[in-house]
Amino acid sequence: MATTSSGSPTGYARVIALSVLIGSGLVLACSSGATTQAPSTTQVPSAASSTLFVDVDTVLGPTNLTDAEKPTRTCVQASRFAHNEEVVWRVKVIDPVTGKPMDDTTLASIQVKLPDQTLDLHYGGHPKSTPVDFFWTVGWDVPADYPTGTVDYTVVATAKDGRTGEYNQFKVALAMLTVTNDVRPIIVPAATPAPSK
């Protein structure tokens, strides 16, 4: 910095020092988020608010389970199923705007899309006799001749207002829905006796 013989800044040096201070203040004001614009009163909807959140798991259904197995194996989370076992999808769809689950009054459809077919889910309380929760479900009995290996599927939800959401499995083979080499024996339900007259 230029100085006089007495050590005080010259006029030119004062102007430079003042400019540096003002510039530093502007940088600080900008970095702290200061603004002179009036806040906007319009809310622009984000992409997230128009995409439904789809939460999915799979459990073992009661088809072809023995009476002894049903109490401990039905509705237990699983990703590996034998032929002739029942895969049940349980689904909740959350509205990102309200944060609340969507039922059959707000959703037009939910579908499981398998490689060879599409399954429609239905809304209801579970367990049926004494509901403690409400969600969407559909069951699929794995055919005896279905190919062994991973089964790629998606779950697609469509709201009545046109918004959609999609669930995709992790593409890690050990985590995907898998049909094993096992074949469960088919259990024919016992015939219900005819009412006596």
KOLVEX-912059 format. One record per residue (C-alpha): residue in three letters; y, z, x. Coordinates in steps of 0.001 Angstrom, whole numbers, plus 524288, in hexadecimal, padded with zeros to 5 digits. Example, Ala and Ser with C-alpha at 12.3 -4.5 7.8 and 13.67 -1.06 7.14 Angstrom:
# KOLVEX-912059
ALA7EE6C81E788300C/SER7FBDC81BE483566/
# end
This chain:
# KOLVEX-912059
MET800008000080000/ALA80D7E7FC9880518/THR816298086B807CA/THR823CB80B4580C6A/SER8264D8125E81914/SER826A281F1B81180/GLY818B681CA580CA4/SER81C3C81A007FE62/PRO8174680D807F7AA/THR82016801AB7F732/GLY8237E7FB667EA25/TYR8197C7F0AD7EC3E/ALA80EE87FA987EF44/ARG812A4802897E32B/VAL810CA7F68B7DA7E/ILE803307F4077E030/ALA7FF388024E7DEA1/LEU8041D8026F7D08F/SER7FCA57F5E07CD9E/VAL7F0237FBBC7D312/LEU7F1CA807F37CAB9/ILE7F4758001B7BE60/GLY7E8D37F7347C142/SER7E009802FD7C347/GLY7E484808967B658/LEU7E1527FBF07AF53/VAL7D3C07FB9B7B55C/LEU7D157809997B113/ALA7D641806BF7A361/CYS7CD4A7FAF37A220/SER7C182801EF7A7A4/SER7C35D80D7079E6D/GLY7C2BD8047A792A9/ALA7D116805A478F03/THR7D5A17FAF1785E3/THR7E1967F77677E2A/GLN7DA567EFD4773AC/ALA7D9077F59D76623/PRO7CAFA7F965762A8/SER7C39C7EF7175A8E/THR7C0917F35174C92/THR7B5E37E92274A99/GLN7A7CB7EC4C74E3C/VAL79FEC7E0F77538B/PRO7917D7E2E575023/SER788FD7E33175C2B/ALA77C5F7DBA075D9B/ALA775377E8AB75DD0/SER779D77EC2B75019/SER773B97DFD474A92/THR766737E1B275110/LEU75CDB7EAEB74A76/PHE755637F4B3752D8/VAL746B27F33C7509B/ASP73DCE7FE8D754B9/VAL72F377FB73754B8/ASP7223D801AF75802/THR713FE7FEC9754FB/VAL709CD8087C75049/LEU6FB798082574CA3/GLY6F9298064573E23/PRO6EDB280BEF7365F/THR6E6057FF47734BE/ASN6D7FF800B9739DD/LEU6DA0D80EA173E91/THR6CFCE8186F73A84/ASP6D39E823CA731BB/ALA6D23E82CA873D9B/GLU6DB9682423745AD/LYS6E62B8222173B87/PRO6ECB582F9573C60/THR6EE9782ED674B29/ARG6F02B8203274DCA/THR6F7A981A7B7424D/CYS7062B818307451B/VAL704A381B737538C/GLN70CE5812D875C69/ALA705188087A76376/SER7068D7FB40769E2/ARG6F8287F80876C0F/PHE6EFA27F47A76077/ALA6E17D7F06975ED0/HIS6DD437E5357562E/ASN6DC417E9D6747F0/GLU6E6317F4B674A4C/GLU6F3017F51D742D3/VAL6FFFF7F39A749DB/VAL70B277F9C67421C/TRP719367F6CC745A9/ARG723128017F74282/VAL7312E7FD25742BC/LYS73E8B8032D740E9/VAL74ABD7FAC8740A2/ILE757B680143743C7/ASP764D37FBF673F3B/PRO76D827FC4674B68/VAL779B57FDE57430D/THR77541809E973B66/GLY76AD480EEF744C4/LYS761A3810C173926/PRO753FD80B5673675/MET7538D7FF8572D70/ASP74A957FF4072197/ASP746A67F50E717A2/THR754207F59371146/THR75AD27F0A671DA8/LEU7506B7E84D7244C/ALA74BE67DB3F71F0A/SER73F9F7DAB172775/ILE738697DFA47335C/GLN72D807D77973920/VAL723B47D8A774429/LYS722247CB4574A54/LEU714D77C99A750DA/PRO710CE7BD2F7580A/ASP7090D7B86D74C3A/GLN70F1C7BF2074060/THR71A7D7C6C573ACB/LEU719227D40C7341F/ASP722F87D9E072A8C/LEU725D77E86C72BCE/HIS728017F1817203C/TYR730AB7FD8171F03/GLY72B9680AB971ABF/GLY7293F8191771D2B/HIS71ED781E317268A/PRO7153E82463724EF/LYS7143081ED87173A/SER70FB882B7A710BE/THR71A64834207168F/PRO724B982BA271D59/VAL72BFF831A3728C3/ASP73211824EB72DA9/PHE73575817687288B/PHE733B880AB273011/TRP72E227FCE372FB2/THR71F9E7FA03731DB/VAL7155C7EF63731A8/GLY707117EF84735B7/TRP6FECA7E4F273C02/ASP6F0037E5BA73DD6/VAL6EC8D7DF4274AC4/PRO6E2757D4C274745/ALA6D5367D5A674DF7/ASP6D7557C8457542F/TYR6E5887CA6F75866/PRO6E81D7C6F7766BA/THR6E7627D2687701D/GLY6F39D7D593777E6/THR702077D817775CC/VAL7084D7D466768E2/ASP7166D7D01C769BD/TYR71E3C7D39875D93/THR72C247D5A97591D/VAL731BF7DD4E74DB3/VAL73D637D711746F0/ALA746137DE5073D30/THR74FD17D77C7345F/ALA75A1B7DEF372CB3/LYS75EE97DABE71F5C/ASP76C407D81B72577/GLY766417CE7A72F22/ARG765DA7D6F573B63/THR759457D6A074330/GLY752317DE3074DB9/GLU7460F7DB69755B6/TYR73C3C7E3C375D08/ASN734B87DE50768A2/GLN72A0B7E54D7702E/PHE72B897E88177E87/LYS725487DD027858B/VAL71C967E5E978D9F/ALA70E5C7E2E378A71/LEU709EA7F11578A92/ALA7148E7F4C9780C9/MET7127C7E9837773D/LEU70A6A7E97276ADA/THR6FCA87E64E76F9C/VAL6EFE97E2A7768F0/THR6E4A67E836770D9/ASN6D6B77E31477244/ASP6D1AF7EDE976963/VAL6CD267EB0D75B8F/ARG6CD967F60A751AF/PRO6C3017F5D174722/ILE6C8147F27F739AC/ILE6C7527FE0373078/VAL6C57C7F9FA72263/PRO6CC848039671973/ALA6C36F80B34710B2/ALA6C32380628702E2/THR6CA8C80E856F935/PRO6C12D8133C6EEB1/ALA6C41480E386E122/PRO6C999818906D80C/SER6BF9C81E686CEEF/LYS6C13A81B336C09F/
# end
